[in-house]
Amino acid sequence: MVDKTVIPTLISELKDPKRSVRGKAASTLGEIGDRSAVPALTEALRDKDSFVRGRAVSALGEIGDRDAVTALIITLKDREPLVRYCAAEALGGMGDKRAVTALIEALRDEEHLVRGRAASALGKIKDGSAVPALSIALKDKERSVRYCAAFALGNIKDSSAVPALIPSLRDRERSVRYCAAFALGEIKDSSAVPALNATLKDRESSVRYLVAKALGEIGDKNAIPALMGVMKDEDRTVRVNVVLALGNIGDESVFLL
């Protein structure tokens, strides 16, 4: 545990001529987690060095004081992608809905890592107003952004996302299909059942596993024939999830197998 009596010294070191000293001071203040450092760290967001700005952003995220939200929102426009990435991550951790509009805008950032982190942050905040923008992000050219958008929609659990998530079950990337299945299982909307039934034939066992789980969570009896059709899937984990799904749906015949 760091001694809090060093906080005044660390705050003064945020003005040190050496960037390594300023960066270390910011990081240590974040580790200590004391709110008294927030004003000084907020000022450090304007440091001339992106390394220091990034450390200050991360420190504010660790402290989690919502007084820093406005400054972090502004930092989503920093000229350095890594700083913007850290700002999105910090805002997601804070969970403050004041950041939603700015994070939605960050879904159009030129750097895909920032777009993905903004999507993840919106998923943590869980505000339904982000659903339309996240639905568009499901078509991003970068796999990681589509993956993060699908996962975020699963966290938000808004049924209006279902029509956008269904095509993602056919995404060329396994991880995106996997996350789309996860999201549909979290949302639990029966309108997704036909598409999920078809995805039980996905070439990747990890996707079939999540699809079976999602169908069990939705609990719609229209999934029973498709689930019964993959009872002999080559992958044991898929077969187990199929049995569990049928049990959740309430198909008593599964217990006679």
C-alpha positions in Angstrom: 0.0 0.0 0.0 1.3 3.4 -1.0 1.6 6.1 1.8 -0.9 8.8 1.1 1.4 11.4 2.7 3.4 11.3 -0.6 0.4 12.8 -2.5 1.6 16.4 -2.3 5.0 15.4 -3.6 3.6 13.4 -6.4 1.3 16.3 -7.4 4.3 18.6 -7.6 6.1 16.0 -9.7 3.4 16.3 -12.3 5.2 19.6 -13.2 8.6 18.0 -13.4 10.7 18.8 -16.5 11.2 15.1 -17.2 8.3 13.3 -18.8 9.3 10.0 -17.1 8.9 11.6 -13.7 5.5 13.2 -14.6 4.2 9.9 -16.0 5.3 7.9 -13.0 3.7 10.5 -10.7 0.4 10.2 -12.6 0.4 6.5 -12.4 1.2 6.4 -8.7 -1.5 8.8 -8.0 -3.9 6.5 -9.8 -2.7 3.6 -7.7 -3.3 5.5 -4.5 -6.8 6.4 -5.7 -7.3 9.5 -3.6 -9.7 12.1 -4.9 -7.5 15.0 -3.8 -5.3 14.3 -6.8 -8.1 14.7 -9.3 -7.7 18.5 -10.0 -3.9 18.1 -10.6 -4.5 15.0 -12.8 -7.2 16.8 -14.8 -4.7 19.6 -15.5 -2.2 17.0 -16.6 -4.6 16.1 -19.4 -3.2 19.1 -21.1 0.4 18.0 -20.7 2.5 18.6 -23.9 3.6 14.9 -23.9 1.1 12.2 -24.9 2.7 9.7 -22.7 1.9 11.8 -19.6 -1.6 12.6 -20.8 -2.3 8.9 -21.3 -1.0 8.2 -17.7 -3.1 11.0 -16.3 -6.2 9.6 -18.1 -5.7 6.1 -16.8 -5.1 7.5 -13.3 -8.4 9.4 -13.4 -10.1 6.2 -14.5 -8.6 4.3 -11.6 -9.7 6.9 -9.1 -13.2 6.9 -10.6 -14.2 10.4 -9.5 -17.0 11.6 -11.6 -15.8 15.2 -11.3 -13.3 14.2 -14.0 -15.9 13.0 -16.5 -16.2 16.3 -18.4 -12.5 16.6 -18.8 -12.2 13.0 -20.0 -15.0 13.6 -22.5 -13.0 16.4 -23.9 -9.9 14.1 -24.0 -11.8 11.8 -26.4 -10.7 14.4 -29.0 -7.0 14.3 -28.1 -4.7 14.3 -31.1 -3.1 11.0 -30.0 -5.0 7.7 -30.5 -3.6 6.1 -27.4 -4.9 8.9 -25.2 -8.3 8.8 -26.8 -8.3 5.0 -26.2 -7.5 5.5 -22.5 -10.2 8.1 -22.2 -12.8 5.8 -23.6 -11.7 3.0 -21.3 -11.8 5.4 -18.3 -15.2 6.6 -19.1 -16.6 3.1 -19.5 -15.2 2.2 -16.1 -16.9 5.2 -14.5 -20.3 4.3 -16.0 -21.5 7.9 -16.2 -24.2 8.5 -18.7 -23.0 12.0 -19.5 -20.3 10.3 -21.6 -22.7 8.4 -23.9 -23.0 11.1 -26.6 -19.3 11.6 -26.9 -18.6 7.8 -26.9 -21.2 7.4 -29.6 -19.3 10.0 -31.6 -16.0 8.1 -30.9 -17.5 5.1 -32.7 -16.5 7.0 -35.8 -12.9 7.6 -34.7 -10.3 7.1 -37.4 -8.5 4.6 -35.2 -10.2 1.2 -34.9 -8.8 0.6 -31.4 -10.5 3.7 -30.2 -13.8 2.7 -31.9 -13.7 -0.7 -30.2 -12.9 0.8 -26.8 -15.8 3.3 -27.2 -18.1 0.4 -28.0 -17.0 -1.5 -25.0 -17.5 1.6 -22.8 -21.0 2.0 -24.1 -21.7 -1.6 -23.2 -20.5 -0.9 -19.6 -22.7 2.2 -19.3 -25.7 0.3 -20.6 -27.7 3.2 -22.0 -30.3 2.2 -24.6 -29.7 5.4 -26.6 -26.5 3.9 -27.8 -28.2 0.9 -29.5 -28.6 2.5 -33.0 -25.0 3.6 -33.2 -23.7 0.2 -31.9 -25.9 -1.5 -34.4 -24.2 0.4 -37.2 -20.8 -0.5 -35.6 -21.7 -4.1 -36.2 -20.8 -3.4 -39.9 -17.4 -1.8 -39.1 -14.6 -2.9 -41.4 -12.5 -4.0 -38.4 -13.4 -7.3 -36.7 -12.5 -6.1 -33.2 -15.0 -3.2 -33.5 -17.8 -5.5 -34.6 -16.9 -7.9 -31.8 -17.0 -5.1 -29.2 -20.2 -3.7 -30.6 -22.0 -7.1 -30.4 -20.8 -7.7 -26.9 -21.9 -4.2 -25.8 -25.4 -4.8 -27.2 -25.6 -8.0 -25.2 -24.8 -6.0 -22.1 -27.4 -3.4 -22.8 -30.0 -6.1 -23.5 -32.3 -4.0 -25.7 -34.5 -6.0 -28.0 -34.3 -3.2 -30.7 -30.8 -4.5 -31.4 -32.0 -7.9 -32.5 -32.5 -7.1 -36.2 -29.0 -5.8 -36.4 -27.5 -8.7 -34.5 -29.1 -11.4 -36.6 -26.9 -10.7 -39.7 -23.9 -10.8 -37.5 -24.5 -14.5 -36.9 -23.2 -14.9 -40.5 -20.2 -12.6 -40.1 -17.1 -13.9 -41.7 -15.2 -13.8 -38.4 -15.8 -16.5 -35.8 -15.4 -14.1 -32.9 -18.1 -11.8 -34.2 -20.6 -14.7 -34.7 -19.7 -15.9 -31.3 -20.5 -12.6 -29.7 -23.6 -12.1 -31.7 -24.9 -15.4 -30.3 -24.0 -14.3 -26.8 -25.8 -11.0 -27.2 -29.0 -12.6 -28.5 -29.0 -15.0 -25.6 -28.6 -12.1 -23.2 -31.5 -10.1 -24.9 -33.8 -13.2 -24.9 -36.0 -12.1 -27.7 -37.9 -15.0 -29.5 -37.7 -13.3 -32.9 -34.0 -14.4 -33.0 -34.9 -18.1 -32.7 -35.1 -18.9 -36.4 -31.7 -17.4 -37.1 -30.2 -19.0 -34.1 -31.6 -22.4 -35.1 -29.9 -22.0 -38.5 -26.6 -21.1 -36.8 -26.6 -24.4 -35.0 -24.9 -25.6 -38.2 -22.0 -23.1 -37.9 -18.7 -24.6 -38.9 -17.1 -23.5 -35.6 -18.0 -25.5 -32.5 -17.5 -22.5 -30.2 -20.2 -20.7 -32.1 -22.6 -23.7 -32.0 -21.9 -23.9 -28.2 -23.0 -20.3 -27.7 -26.0 -20.6 -30.0 -27.3 -23.6 -28.1 -26.8 -21.7 -24.8 -28.6 -18.7 -26.2 -31.6 -20.8 -27.4 -31.8 -22.3 -23.9 -31.8 -18.8 -22.3 -34.5 -17.6 -24.7 -36.6 -20.7 -23.8 -38.7 -20.8 -27.0 -40.2 -24.2 -27.9 -39.7 -23.4 -31.6 -36.0 -24.2 -31.0 -36.6 -27.8 -29.9 -36.5 -29.4 -33.4 -33.3 -27.7 -34.3 -31.7 -28.6 -31.0 -32.8 -32.2 -31.3 -31.2 -32.2 -34.7 -27.7 -31.5 -33.2 -27.9 -33.9 -30.3 -25.1 -35.8 -31.9 -22.8 -32.9 -32.6 -19.2 -33.9 -32.9 -18.2 -31.6 -30.1 -19.0 -32.7 -26.5 -19.4 -29.2 -25.2 -22.0 -28.5 -27.8 -23.9 -31.6 -27.0 -23.9 -30.8 -23.3 -25.2 -27.3 -24.0 -27.9 -28.7 -26.3 -29.1 -31.0 -23.5 -29.1 -28.1 -21.0 -31.0 -25.9 -23.5 -33.6 -28.5 -24.0 -34.0 -28.8 -20.3 -34.3 -25.1 -19.8 -37.0 -25.0 -22.6 -38.9 -27.7 -20.8 -38.7 -30.5 -23.3 -39.1 -33.6 -21.1 -38.1 -36.0 -23.8 -34.5 -35.0 -23.3 -34.5 -36.9 -20.0 -35.4 -40.1 -21.8 -32.3 -40.0 -24.0 
